Structures are given as structure tokens and as C-alpha cells.
Amino acid sequence: MPLSNQFTVETEQEEDGRWIAEILEIPGDLVYGETQQQAIAYVQALALRVMNDLR
């Protein structure tokens, strides 16, 4: 799933039902959520914080 046409979000559901979302282009940008949508929202927010810190 594209994020700002620059990043790719990959999601996967764990056996316990939690969702993992990560941005492949930002090492370490990995989060868990109760739903796929929540995990995507969290990882997008984290990516924006990382990008802001790099400025």
C-alpha cells in the first residue's frame, strides 16, 4: 500500500490476531495494532515522525 507515493506499507496478521505493519523503506518502522487499519495508521504516524526528525 503506497504512503505518499514514496513508501510501501506491508501488513501481516499474527497467529494471536494482532496485525503487524511496517514500512519497507524505513528500517525499524514496525508497529502492532489490534486491526489492520489501526496498524497501518500507527505505522504511517511513526513514519511521519521519523521523516520530521530527519529534517
C-alpha positions in Angstrom: 0.0 0.0 0.0 1.6 3.3 -1.0 2.2 6.0 1.6 2.6 9.4 0.0 3.6 7.7 -3.2 7.0 7.1 -1.7 6.7 4.3 0.8 5.3 0.8 0.9 3.3 -0.5 3.9 3.3 -4.2 4.4 0.9 -5.9 6.8 0.7 -9.4 8.3 -1.6 -10.9 10.8 0.0 -12.8 13.7 -1.4 -16.1 15.0 -2.7 -14.3 18.1 -4.8 -12.0 15.9 -2.6 -8.9 16.2 -1.6 -7.1 13.0 2.0 -6.0 12.2 2.6 -3.1 9.8 5.9 -2.0 8.6 7.3 0.5 6.0 9.8 -1.4 4.0 11.8 1.7 3.1 12.4 2.7 6.7 14.2 0.1 8.7 12.8 -0.4 12.1 9.4 1.3 11.3 7.3 -1.6 12.6 4.2 -1.5 14.8 1.4 -3.7 16.1 -2.3 -2.9 16.0 -5.5 -4.7 17.0 -6.8 -4.3 13.5 -5.1 -4.0 10.1 -6.4 -0.4 9.8 -5.1 0.5 13.2 -1.6 -0.9 12.5 -1.5 1.0 9.2 -2.5 4.2 10.9 0.2 3.7 13.6 3.0 2.9 11.1 2.1 6.0 9.0 2.2 8.2 12.1 5.6 6.7 13.0 6.9 7.3 9.5 5.9 10.9 9.6 7.7 11.4 13.0 10.8 9.7 11.6 10.7 11.9 8.5 10.2 15.0 10.6 13.2 14.1 12.8 15.4 13.7 9.8 14.7 17.3 8.7 
